[in-house]
Amino acid sequence: MLEKLTAVPADPILGIIAAHAADTNPLKIDLGIGVYKDESGNTPILRSVKKAERILANRETTKTYLGPPGVPGFNSAITRLIYGDESSALREDRVRTIQTPGGTGALRVGADLINATRPGCKIWVSDPTWANHIPVFEAAGLDIQVYPYFDKESSSLRFDDMMMALEQPGPGDVVLFHACCHNPCGVSPEPEQWQAISDLATVRGFTPMVDMAYQGFERGLDEDALSVRLFAEKCPEVIVASSCSKNFAVYRERTGALSVVCTSTRNADDVVTVINSLTRQNYSMPPTHGPATVDIILHSEELSALWRQEVSDMRDRINGLRSKLVEKIAAAGIEKDFSFLERQSGMFSFMGLSVEQVRRLREEYSIYTVDSARVNIASFNAKNIDYFVEALKDVLEGA
């Protein structure tokens, strides 16, 4: 049976990782992988996480199953982090949250929930969107539709075009939004634009689904949850897939959550039984270590304060790198305007390079990124940023 299978194309990001690892050039730079890096080029364990893990090691007395919903304290803490303490949906007990294996697990369970409710449901995604969104949704049986989002010429949001396109979905359709720090383009709606988008969702009657993978990396933990909180106040149903991979730096611990806002407490209770059934058919039960660690942090005043400062520090460093990159590119005499990098947020941005220019960076300078020229801003540091700018100047002038 298996001998009839043929190889599928390798994931572009995984291919970049492998090529970078095999490169012996001491000046090589990996701008492709989607993890935060510090000034030394490492992806460290946060101090708050280390302290919480020590507490967990002393507190934990068993490795027995917790059940499909996962760590209860994690679920309640993440729910408050997402919706805030003033949420009417929380007060009315219309929100249910379960722990999932990372944000991707939340997306897949959410997609399975949508398909269980409305088989073959249309789900609208932005152009562009995270590379794994469409494969995950297609695997769950959803019908992919696309709405305009990013203008490559101006490196800005196509807000009017997006709003016009979102007049099409209606009741029974789902629209996926990135809560903040859009991956891959780094462009997010302004607060007043989120107001307009949430108003349109109410008028058209479609269900918002929000991918929140970078809470705290754009403006702040509460500010970055604005879209979710607006949808939760205005729309009867909302689906949220959240991840702790970036803001807690627990990537390999696969720590995520699926949260749903429902029309009533009774409906929420019914929906969570369906979700639990779907997860039981899939991975059965989620891992515990990462969520238990996050649970300890968010329920400790001291560790929570430390963690919030660490998130702020990561955000400030990324924003500082954006400014420094723009400054150095201009100082190098590069004619192309890269000031858009300062107007974007989060770890990722498109550099606006051709495939040929990206390949020249890779082959001639050992600078690795995907063909779309999406770069991880957090990969820059004092040791490699000048080398990158020199290489960028060479490939642009040689275009």
Backbone hydrogen bonds in HBPLUS format (Angstrom, degrees):
<---DONOR---> <-ACCEPTOR-->    atom                        ^
c    i                          cat <-CA-CA->   ^        H-A-AA   ^      H-
h    n   atom  resd res      DA  || num        DHA   H-A  angle D-A-AA Bond
n    s   type  num  typ     dist DA aas  dist angle  dist       angle   num
A0004-LYS N   A0001-MET O   3.22 MM   3  5.94 166.6  2.24 117.9 122.0     1
A0005-LEU N   A0002-LEU O   3.03 MM   3  5.59 165.2  2.05 117.3 122.1     2
A0015-GLY N   A0011-ASP O   2.93 MM   4  6.20 151.8  2.01 156.1 165.3     3
A0016-ILE N   A0012-PRO O   2.99 MM   4  6.26 148.2  2.09 144.9 152.9     4
A0017-ILE N   A0013-ILE O   2.97 MM   4  6.31 157.7  2.02 151.3 157.1     5
A0018-ALA N   A0014-LEU O   3.05 MM   4  6.28 161.0  2.09 146.1 150.5     6
A0019-ALA N   A0015-GLY O   2.98 MM   4  6.18 160.5  2.02 146.6 152.0     7
A0020-HIS N   A0016-ILE O   2.89 MM   4  6.03 162.2  1.92 152.9 157.8     8
A0021-ALA N   A0017-ILE O   2.98 MM   4  6.15 158.8  2.02 147.3 153.3     9
A0022-ALA N   A0018-ALA O   3.12 MM   4  6.31 144.7  2.25 142.8 151.5    10
A0023-ASP N   A0020-HIS O   3.19 MM   3  5.19 145.6  2.31  99.4 109.4    11
A0028-LYS N   A0025-ASN O   3.15 MM   3  5.45 166.7  2.17 117.2 119.0    12
A0029-ILE N   A0366-SER O   2.95 MM 337  6.45 154.5  2.01 150.1 155.1    13
A0368-TYR N   A0029-ILE O   2.82 MM 339  6.07 175.0  1.82 170.4 169.3    14
A0031-LEU N   A0368-TYR O   2.72 MM 337  5.63 157.2  1.77 157.2 165.3    15
A0376-ASN N   A0031-LEU O   2.87 MM 345  5.01 135.1  2.07 127.4 140.4    16
A0038-ASP N   A0042-ASN O   2.72 MM   4  5.47 155.5  1.78 154.2 161.2    17
A0041-GLY N   A0038-ASP O   2.88 MM   3  5.26 162.9  1.91 117.0 122.0    18
A0050-LYS N   A0046-LEU O   2.97 MM   4  6.32 159.7  2.01 153.6 158.8    19
A0051-LYS N   A0047-ARG O   2.99 MM   4  6.22 164.6  2.02 153.3 156.8    20
A0052-ALA N   A0048-SER O   3.01 MM   4  6.15 156.6  2.07 141.5 148.4    21
A0053-GLU N   A0049-VAL O   2.84 MM   4  6.03 152.5  1.92 150.5 158.2    22
A0054-ARG N   A0050-LYS O   3.12 MM   4  6.42 148.4  2.22 144.4 151.9    23
A0055-ILE N   A0051-LYS O   3.18 MM   4  6.51 155.7  2.24 144.9 151.2    24
A0056-LEU N   A0052-ALA O   2.84 MM   4  6.11 159.6  1.88 150.1 156.2    25
A0057-ALA N   A0053-GLU O   2.86 MM   4  6.04 155.8  1.92 145.8 151.8    26
A0058-ASN N   A0054-ARG O   3.24 MM   4  6.48 149.2  2.34 142.2 148.9    27
A0059-ARG N   A0055-ILE O   2.91 MM   4  6.06 141.8  2.06 145.9 157.8    28
A0060-GLU N   A0056-LEU O   2.81 MM   4  5.64 163.9  1.83 157.1 158.5    29
A0070-GLY N   A0067-GLY O   3.12 MM   3  5.82 148.3  2.23 122.7 130.6    30
A0099-GLN N   A0069-PRO O   2.90 MM  30  5.62 172.5  1.90 147.2 145.1    31
A0075-ASN N   A0071-VAL O   3.09 MM   4  6.39 161.9  2.12 157.4 162.3    32
A0076-SER N   A0072-PRO O   3.05 MM   4  6.37 161.7  2.09 155.9 159.8    33
A0077-ALA N   A0073-GLY O   3.04 MM   4  6.10 159.3  2.08 143.6 149.7    34
A0078-ILE N   A0074-PHE O   2.88 MM   4  5.97 167.4  1.89 159.1 162.2    35
A0079-THR N   A0075-ASN O   3.06 MM   4  6.08 151.4  2.14 139.0 147.1    36
A0080-ARG N   A0076-SER O   3.18 MM   4  6.45 156.9  2.24 143.8 148.5    37
A0081-LEU N   A0077-ALA O   2.98 MM   4  6.24 153.5  2.05 144.9 153.0    38
A0082-ILE N   A0078-ILE O   2.90 MM   4  6.09 151.2  1.99 149.2 155.9    39
A0083-TYR N   A0079-THR O   2.97 MM   4  6.10 178.2  1.97 157.4 158.0    40
A0084-GLY N   A0080-ARG O   2.77 MM   4  4.96 145.8  1.89 131.8 140.5    41
A0091-ARG N   A0087-SER O   3.08 MM   4  6.41 161.5  2.12 145.3 150.4    42
A0092-GLU N   A0088-SER O   2.88 MM   4  6.01 150.3  1.96 146.6 154.2    43
A0094-ARG N   A0089-ALA O   2.92 MM   5  5.29 174.7  1.92 165.9 165.1    44
A0093-ASP N   A0090-LEU O   2.98 MM   3  4.95 160.0  2.02 105.1 110.6    45
A0262-CYS N   A0094-ARG O   2.81 MM 168  5.24 164.7  1.83 154.8 160.2    46
A0096-ARG N   A0260-VAL O   3.04 MM 164  5.50 155.7  2.10 150.1 157.8    47
A0260-VAL N   A0096-ARG O   2.88 MM 164  5.50 159.6  1.92 156.9 163.5    48
A0098-ILE N   A0258-LEU O   2.91 MM 160  5.48 160.2  1.95 154.6 160.0    49
A0258-LEU N   A0098-ILE O   2.91 MM 160  5.48 157.6  1.96 159.1 166.0    50
A0100-THR N   A0256-GLY O   2.86 MM 156  4.94 168.3  1.87 118.4 119.2    51
A0102-GLY N   A0100-THR O   2.81 MM   2  5.62 120.9  2.16 115.5  98.2    52
A0256-GLY N   A0100-THR O   3.07 MM 156  4.94 144.7  2.20 156.9 149.1    53
A0106-ALA N   A0102-GLY O   3.20 MM   4  6.56 148.9  2.31 139.4 147.8    54
A0107-LEU N   A0103-GLY O   2.92 MM   4  6.25 153.3  1.99 148.0 155.1    55
A0108-ARG N   A0104-THR O   2.97 MM   4  6.25 158.5  2.02 149.7 155.1    56
A0109-VAL N   A0105-GLY O   2.95 MM   4  6.14 167.3  1.96 151.5 155.0    57
A0110-GLY N   A0106-ALA O   2.84 MM   4  5.88 157.4  1.90 145.3 152.7    58
A0111-ALA N   A0107-LEU O   2.85 MM   4  6.02 151.7  1.93 142.6 150.5    59
A0112-ASP N   A0108-ARG O   2.84 MM   4  6.10 155.3  1.90 148.7 155.7    60
A0113-LEU N   A0109-VAL O   2.86 MM   4  6.11 150.3  1.95 146.1 154.4    61
A0114-ILE N   A0110-GLY O   2.96 MM   4  6.25 156.5  2.02 146.8 152.8    62
A0115-ASN N   A0111-ALA O   2.93 MM   4  6.18 163.3  1.96 150.3 154.7    63
A0116-ALA N   A0112-ASP O   2.85 MM   4  6.01 143.3  1.98 141.9 152.2    64
A0117-THR N   A0113-LEU O   3.05 MM   4  6.25 140.9  2.20 141.9 151.8    65
A0117-THR N   A0114-ILE O   3.11 MM   3  5.15 126.1  2.42  94.7 108.7    66
A0118-ARG N   A0114-ILE O   2.79 MM   4  6.00 162.6  1.82 156.0 161.3    67
A0121-CYS N   A0118-ARG O   2.98 MM   3  5.38 130.3  2.23 151.8 147.0    68
A0143-ASP N   A0121-CYS O   2.82 MM  22  5.75 170.7  1.82 144.9 147.7    69
A0174-VAL N   A0122-LYS O   3.01 MM  52  6.31 165.2  2.03 159.4 163.9    70
A0123-ILE N   A0143-ASP O   2.87 MM  20  6.04 158.7  1.91 151.7 154.7    71
A0145-GLN N   A0123-ILE O   2.95 MM  22  5.89 160.5  1.98 145.5 143.3    72
A0124-TRP N   A0174-VAL O   2.80 MM  50  6.27 157.8  1.85 151.6 156.5    73
A0176-LEU N   A0124-TRP O   2.78 MM  52  5.92 172.5  1.78 167.3 168.9    74
A0125-VAL N   A0145-GLN O   2.84 MM  20  6.29 156.3  1.89 149.9 152.2    75
A0147-TYR N   A0125-VAL O   2.93 MM  22  6.14 156.6  1.98 148.9 153.5    76
A0127-ASP N   A0147-TYR O   3.00 MM  20  6.02 124.0  2.32 166.0 166.1    77
A0150-PHE N   A0127-ASP O   3.27 MM  23  6.54 163.3  2.30 153.0 148.7    78
A0133-HIS N   A0130-TRP O   3.03 MM   3  5.58 159.1  2.07 120.1 126.5    79
A0136-VAL N   A0132-ASN O   3.10 MM   4  6.11 161.5  2.14 148.7 153.9    80
A0137-PHE N   A0133-HIS O   2.98 MM   4  6.23 166.0  2.00 159.5 163.4    81
A0138-GLU N   A0134-ILE O   2.83 MM   4  5.92 163.4  1.86 158.3 163.2    82
A0139-ALA N   A0135-PRO O   2.97 MM   4  5.99 155.4  2.03 142.0 148.7    83
A0140-ALA N   A0136-VAL O   3.22 MM   4  6.46 133.3  2.45 135.6 147.2    84
A0140-ALA N   A0137-PHE O   3.17 MM   3  5.11 131.1  2.42  92.4 105.5    85
A0142-LEU N   A0137-PHE O   3.05 MM   5  5.52 162.8  2.08 155.5 150.0    86
A0141-GLY N   A0138-GLU O   2.95 MM   3  5.07 157.3  2.00 105.1 112.4    87
A0158-ARG N   A0149-TYR O   2.71 MM   9  5.05 171.7  1.72 140.9 142.5    88
A0151-ASP N   A0156-SER O   2.83 MM   5  5.37 172.0  1.83 170.1 171.5    89
A0155-SER N   A0151-ASP O   2.72 MM   4  5.36 124.0  2.03 144.9 160.9    90
A0162-MET N   A0158-ARG O   2.86 MM   4  5.99 154.6  1.92 153.6 161.9    91
A0163-MET N   A0159-PHE O   2.88 MM   4  6.13 166.2  1.90 158.4 161.1    92
A0164-MET N   A0160-ASP O   3.00 MM   4  6.19 155.2  2.06 146.0 152.8    93
A0165-ALA N   A0161-ASP O   2.99 MM   4  6.19 158.4  2.03 145.7 151.4    94
A0166-LEU N   A0162-MET O   2.90 MM   4  6.15 149.5  2.00 150.7 159.7    95
A0167-GLU N   A0164-MET O   3.20 MM   3  5.49 159.4  2.24 107.5 111.2    96
A0168-GLN N   A0165-ALA O   3.07 MM   3  5.88 166.6  2.09 120.5 124.4    97
A0173-ASP N   A0170-GLY O   2.96 MM   3  5.58 154.8  2.02 145.3 146.8    98
A0207-THR N   A0173-ASP O   2.91 MM  34  6.24 174.0  1.91 157.9 157.5    99
A0175-VAL N   A0207-THR O   2.99 MM  32  6.27 156.4  2.05 148.3 153.0   100
A0209-MET N   A0175-VAL O   2.83 MM  34  5.86 162.0  1.87 151.7 148.6   101
A0177-PHE N   A0209-MET O   2.79 MM  32  6.22 152.6  1.87 160.2 169.2   102
A0211-ASP N   A0177-PHE O   2.83 MM  34  6.21 166.5  1.85 168.3 171.9   103
A0179-ALA N   A0211-ASP O   3.06 MM  32  5.93 169.9  2.07 137.7 140.6   104
A0186-GLY N   A0182-HIS O   2.71 MM   4  4.63 151.3  1.79 134.0 140.7   105
A0345-SER N   A0186-GLY O   2.91 MM 159  5.15 159.2  1.96 138.5 144.4   106
A0193-GLN N   A0190-GLU O   2.88 MM   3  5.11 126.0  2.18 105.1 120.5   107
A0194-TRP N   A0190-GLU O   2.95 MM   4  6.35 148.4  2.05 155.2 165.4   108
A0195-GLN N   A0191-PRO O   3.07 MM   4  6.42 147.8  2.18 144.2 152.9   109
A0196-ALA N   A0192-GLU O   3.19 MM   4  6.49 153.8  2.26 137.6 143.2   110
A0197-ILE N   A0193-GLN O   2.88 MM   4  6.15 156.6  1.93 149.4 156.3   111
A0198-SER N   A0194-TRP O   2.89 MM   4  6.04 164.8  1.91 151.7 155.2   112
A0199-ASP N   A0195-GLN O   2.96 MM   4  6.17 149.6  2.05 144.3 153.2   113
A0200-LEU N   A0196-ALA O   2.95 MM   4  6.18 154.6  2.01 145.3 152.0   114
A0201-ALA N   A0197-ILE O   2.96 MM   4  6.28 150.6  2.04 146.4 154.6   115
A0202-THR N   A0198-SER O   3.16 MM   4  6.40 149.5  2.25 140.0 147.1   116
A0203-VAL N   A0199-ASP O   3.00 MM   4  6.34 157.1  2.06 149.9 156.1   117
A0204-ARG N   A0200-LEU O   2.81 MM   4  5.92 173.4  1.81 159.7 161.5   118
A0205-GLY N   A0201-ALA O   2.84 MM   4  5.59 143.3  1.97 134.9 145.0   119
A0239-ILE N   A0208-PRO O   3.05 MM  31  6.44 162.4  2.08 153.8 158.9   120
A0210-VAL N   A0239-ILE O   2.78 MM  29  6.30 155.9  1.84 157.0 163.8   121
A0241-ALA N   A0210-VAL O   2.85 MM  31  6.19 165.5  1.87 162.9 167.4   122
A0212-MET N   A0241-ALA O   2.76 MM  29  6.00 167.0  1.77 159.5 163.9   123
A0243-SER N   A0212-MET O   3.07 MM  31  6.48 142.9  2.22 157.3 151.2   124
A0217-PHE N   A0214-TYR O   2.94 MM   3  5.56 165.5  1.96 150.5 150.2   125
A0224-ASP N   A0220-GLY O   2.85 MM   4  5.74 156.2  1.91 149.4 154.6   126
A0225-ALA N   A0222-ASP O   3.08 MM   3  5.31 152.0  2.16 105.8 114.6   127
A0226-LEU N   A0223-GLU O   3.22 MM   3  5.47 161.6  2.25 112.5 114.2   128
A0229-ARG N   A0225-ALA O   2.99 MM   4  6.20 167.5  2.01 162.0 166.0   129
A0230-LEU N   A0226-LEU O   2.86 MM   4  6.05 154.6  1.93 157.0 163.5   130
A0231-PHE N   A0227-SER O   2.98 MM   4  6.20 169.1  1.99 154.2 157.2   131
A0232-ALA N   A0228-VAL O   2.84 MM   4  6.02 158.5  1.89 150.8 157.4   132
A0233-GLU N   A0229-ARG O   3.12 MM   4  6.21 139.3  2.29 135.0 144.1   133
A0233-GLU N   A0230-LEU O   3.19 MM   3  5.22 128.0  2.48  96.0 109.1   134
A0234-LYS N   A0230-LEU O   3.05 MM   4  6.21 146.7  2.16 149.1 158.1   135
A0235-CYS N   A0231-PHE O   2.75 MM   4  5.37 162.0  1.78 153.7 156.9   136
A0238-VAL N   A0261-VAL O   3.20 MM  23  4.92 148.8  2.30 123.0 128.9   137
A0261-VAL N   A0238-VAL O   2.79 MM  23  4.92 164.4  1.82 146.9 151.3   138
A0240-VAL N   A0259-SER O   2.76 MM  19  5.02 164.2  1.79 160.3 161.1   139
A0259-SER N   A0240-VAL O   2.84 MM  19  5.02 166.3  1.85 152.6 156.8   140
A0242-SER N   A0257-ALA O   2.91 MM  15  5.26 173.1  1.91 160.5 162.6   141
A0257-ALA N   A0242-SER O   2.98 MM  15  5.26 153.6  2.05 140.1 141.1   142
A0244-CYS N   A0255-THR O   2.90 MM  11  5.55 158.9  1.95 171.4 165.9   143
A0248-PHE N   A0244-CYS O   3.09 MM   4  5.35 144.5  2.23 132.8 138.9   144
A0253-GLU N   A0250-VAL O   2.95 MM   3  5.37 146.6  2.06 114.3 125.0   145
A0254-ARG N   A0251-TYR O   3.32 MM   3  6.00 170.1  2.33 118.2 121.0   146
A0268-ALA N   A0264-SER O   2.90 MM   4  6.11 155.9  1.96 146.4 153.4   147
A0269-ASP N   A0265-THR O   2.93 MM   4  6.22 155.7  1.99 151.1 157.2   148
A0270-ASP N   A0266-ARG O   3.03 MM   4  6.33 152.9  2.10 146.5 153.9   149
A0271-VAL N   A0267-ASN O   2.83 MM   4  6.07 163.0  1.86 154.5 159.2   150
A0272-VAL N   A0268-ALA O   3.04 MM   4  6.21 161.2  2.08 150.3 154.1   151
A0273-THR N   A0270-ASP O   3.16 MM   3  5.41 130.6  2.42 100.3 113.1   152
A0274-VAL N   A0270-ASP O   3.33 MM   4  6.76 148.4  2.44 145.0 153.2   153
A0274-VAL N   A0271-VAL O   3.02 MM   3  5.17 120.8  2.39  99.0 113.8   154
A0275-ILE N   A0271-VAL O   2.97 MM   4  6.34 158.4  2.01 153.1 159.4   155
A0276-ASN N   A0272-VAL O   2.92 MM   4  6.06 163.3  1.95 144.3 148.7   156
A0277-SER N   A0273-THR O   3.04 MM   4  6.18 147.6  2.14 137.5 146.1   157
A0278-LEU N   A0274-VAL O   2.94 MM   4  6.25 153.0  2.02 149.2 156.5   158
A0279-THR N   A0275-ILE O   2.94 MM   4  6.27 158.7  1.99 156.4 161.8   159
A0280-ARG N   A0276-ASN O   2.98 MM   4  6.07 150.0  2.07 139.4 148.0   160
A0281-GLN N   A0277-SER O   3.15 MM   4  6.39 144.6  2.28 141.5 149.7   161
A0282-ASN N   A0279-THR O   2.99 MM   3  4.87 140.0  2.15  95.0 107.3   162
A0284-SER N   A0279-THR O   2.70 MM   5  5.32 142.6  1.84 159.2 149.3   163
A0285-MET N   A0283-TYR O   2.76 MM   2  5.73 132.3  1.99 113.8  98.3   164
A0292-ALA N   A0288-THR O   2.84 MM   4  5.83 162.7  1.87 166.8 172.5   165
A0293-THR N   A0289-HIS O   3.00 MM   4  6.16 147.8  2.10 146.6 155.3   166
A0293-THR N   A0290-GLY O   3.10 MM   3  5.12 120.6  2.46  97.4 112.2   167
A0294-VAL N   A0290-GLY O   2.96 MM   4  6.30 161.2  2.00 156.4 161.4   168
A0295-ASP N   A0291-PRO O   2.81 MM   4  5.95 154.6  1.87 147.4 155.0   169
A0296-ILE N   A0292-ALA O   3.16 MM   4  6.38 154.8  2.22 140.0 144.9   170
A0297-ILE N   A0293-THR O   3.13 MM   4  6.47 159.8  2.17 149.1 154.4   171
A0298-LEU N   A0294-VAL O   2.94 MM   4  6.15 172.9  1.95 161.5 162.0   172
A0299-HIS N   A0295-ASP O   3.11 MM   4  6.16 128.7  2.38 140.9 153.0   173
A0300-SER N   A0297-ILE O   3.19 MM   3  5.32 165.1  2.22 109.2 112.0   174
A0304-SER N   A0300-SER O   2.80 MM   4  5.70 157.0  1.86 149.8 157.1   175
A0305-ALA N   A0301-GLU O   3.12 MM   4  6.13 155.5  2.18 138.2 144.3   176
A0306-LEU N   A0302-GLU O   3.09 MM   4  6.36 157.4  2.15 145.8 152.2   177
A0307-TRP N   A0303-LEU O   2.82 MM   4  6.00 163.1  1.85 149.5 154.4   178
A0308-ARG N   A0304-SER O   2.91 MM   4  6.09 163.3  1.93 149.6 154.0   179
A0309-GLN N   A0305-ALA O   3.11 MM   4  6.32 151.8  2.19 142.6 149.8   180
A0310-GLU N   A0306-LEU O   2.95 MM   4  6.27 151.1  2.04 147.2 155.9   181
A0310-GLU N   A0307-TRP O   3.02 MM   3  4.95 112.9  2.49  93.0 109.6   182
A0311-VAL N   A0307-TRP O   2.89 MM   4  6.22 155.4  1.95 156.8 163.2   183
A0312-SER N   A0308-ARG O   3.01 MM   4  6.20 159.3  2.05 142.7 148.6   184
A0313-ASP N   A0309-GLN O   2.84 MM   4  6.09 152.6  1.91 147.3 155.0   185
A0314-MET N   A0310-GLU O   3.00 MM   4  6.25 157.3  2.05 146.9 152.1   186
A0315-ARG N   A0311-VAL O   2.95 MM   4  6.20 164.0  1.98 153.5 158.0   187
A0316-ASP N   A0312-SER O   2.87 MM   4  6.05 163.5  1.90 151.6 156.3   188
A0317-ARG N   A0313-ASP O   2.94 MM   4  6.10 155.5  2.01 145.8 152.4   189
A0318-ILE N   A0314-MET O   3.07 MM   4  6.31 163.1  2.10 150.9 154.7   190
A0319-ASN N   A0315-ARG O   2.99 MM   4  6.26 166.8  2.01 154.4 158.0   191
A0320-GLY N   A0316-ASP O   2.85 MM   4  5.99 152.5  1.93 145.2 153.4   192
A0321-LEU N   A0317-ARG O   2.90 MM   4  6.16 150.0  1.99 147.9 155.8   193
A0322-ARG N   A0318-ILE O   3.00 MM   4  6.32 150.3  2.09 148.2 156.2   194
A0323-SER N   A0319-ASN O   3.14 MM   4  6.46 161.9  2.17 148.4 151.9   195
A0324-LYS N   A0320-GLY O   2.90 MM   4  6.11 160.6  1.94 148.3 154.4   196
A0325-LEU N   A0321-LEU O   2.84 MM   4  5.91 157.0  1.90 147.5 153.3   197
A0326-VAL N   A0322-ARG O   3.08 MM   4  6.32 164.2  2.11 150.7 154.4   198
A0327-GLU N   A0323-SER O   2.97 MM   4  6.16 162.7  2.00 150.0 155.2   199
A0328-LYS N   A0324-LYS O   2.91 MM   4  6.09 162.9  1.94 151.0 155.0   200
A0329-ILE N   A0325-LEU O   2.94 MM   4  6.05 156.4  1.99 149.1 155.7   201
A0330-ALA N   A0326-VAL O   3.05 MM   4  6.23 162.3  2.08 149.3 153.7   202
A0331-ALA N   A0327-GLU O   2.96 MM   4  6.15 157.7  2.01 145.9 152.7   203
A0332-ALA N   A0328-LYS O   3.00 MM   4  6.10 134.8  2.21 138.1 148.7   204
A0333-GLY N   A0330-ALA O   3.05 MM   3  5.43 160.9  2.09 110.9 116.6   205
A0341-LEU N   A0338-PHE O   3.05 MM   3  5.98 166.6  2.07 126.2 129.2   206
A0342-GLU N   A0339-SER O   3.09 MM   3  5.81 148.1  2.20 119.1 125.3   207
A0343-ARG N   A0340-PHE O   2.96 MM   3  5.12 138.0  2.14 102.0 114.6   208
A0344-GLN N   A0341-LEU O   3.43 MM   3  5.34 156.3  2.49  95.6 102.3   209
A0377-ILE N   A0347-MET O   2.61 MM  30  5.18 149.8  1.70 160.6 162.3   210
A0349-SER N   A0375-VAL O   3.27 MM  26  5.69 142.0  2.42 145.9 155.9   211
A0375-VAL N   A0349-SER O   2.86 MM  26  5.69 163.0  1.89 164.1 166.1   212
A0351-MET N   A0373-ALA O   2.96 MM  22  5.51 158.8  2.01 139.4 145.0   213
A0358-VAL N   A0354-SER O   2.96 MM   4  6.28 157.1  2.02 151.6 158.0   214
A0359-ARG N   A0355-VAL O   2.94 MM   4  6.17 156.9  1.99 149.0 155.3   215
A0360-ARG N   A0356-GLU O   2.94 MM   4  6.20 144.4  2.07 142.0 151.9   216
A0361-LEU N   A0357-GLN O   3.01 MM   4  6.29 157.4  2.06 147.1 152.6   217
A0362-ARG N   A0358-VAL O   3.06 MM   4  6.33 150.9  2.14 142.7 150.9   218
A0363-GLU N   A0359-ARG O   2.79 MM   4  5.92 170.3  1.80 152.7 155.4   219
A0364-GLU N   A0360-ARG O   2.81 MM   4  5.44 160.1  1.85 143.9 150.1   220
A0365-TYR N   A0361-LEU O   3.14 MM   4  5.10 139.2  2.31 115.7 125.9   221
A0367-ILE N   A0361-LEU O   2.97 MM   6  5.23 171.6  1.98 130.6 130.2   222
A0366-SER N   A0362-ARG O   3.22 MM   4  4.65 133.3  2.45 112.1 117.1   223
A0373-ALA N   A0370-VAL O   2.93 MM   3  5.66 164.9  1.95 126.5 130.4   224
A0379-SER N   A0376-ASN O   2.98 MM   3  5.64 164.3  2.01 119.8 124.9   225
A0380-PHE N   A0377-ILE O   3.15 MM   3  5.92 171.8  2.16 122.9 125.5   226
A0384-ASN N   A0381-ASN O   3.17 MM   3  5.62 141.0  2.33 109.4 119.2   227
A0385-ILE N   A0381-ASN O   3.05 MM   4  5.77 151.3  2.14 168.5 169.9   228
A0388-PHE N   A0384-ASN O   2.99 MM   4  6.22 157.1  2.05 151.7 158.2   229
A0389-VAL N   A0385-ILE O   3.01 MM   4  6.26 162.1  2.04 148.1 152.3   230
A0390-GLU N   A0386-ASP O   2.98 MM   4  6.22 159.7  2.03 151.0 156.1   231
A0391-ALA N   A0387-TYR O   3.02 MM   4  6.24 160.7  2.06 148.7 153.9   232
A0392-LEU N   A0388-PHE O   2.77 MM   4  5.99 159.0  1.81 155.2 162.0   233
A0393-LYS N   A0389-VAL O   2.92 MM   4  6.09 160.2  1.96 148.0 152.7   234
A0394-ASP N   A0390-GLU O   3.08 MM   4  6.35 155.9  2.14 144.5 150.8   235
A0395-VAL N   A0391-ALA O   3.00 MM   4  6.32 165.0  2.02 156.9 159.5   236
A0396-LEU N   A0392-LEU O   2.96 MM   4  6.08 155.1  2.03 151.6 158.7   237
A0397-GLU N   A0393-LYS O   2.95 MM   4  6.02 160.9  1.99 148.5 153.8   238
A0398-GLY N   A0394-ASP O   2.97 MM   4  6.00 132.6  2.21 137.3 149.9   239
A0399-ALA N   A0396-LEU O   3.28 MM   3  5.19 163.3  2.31 100.2 104.5   240
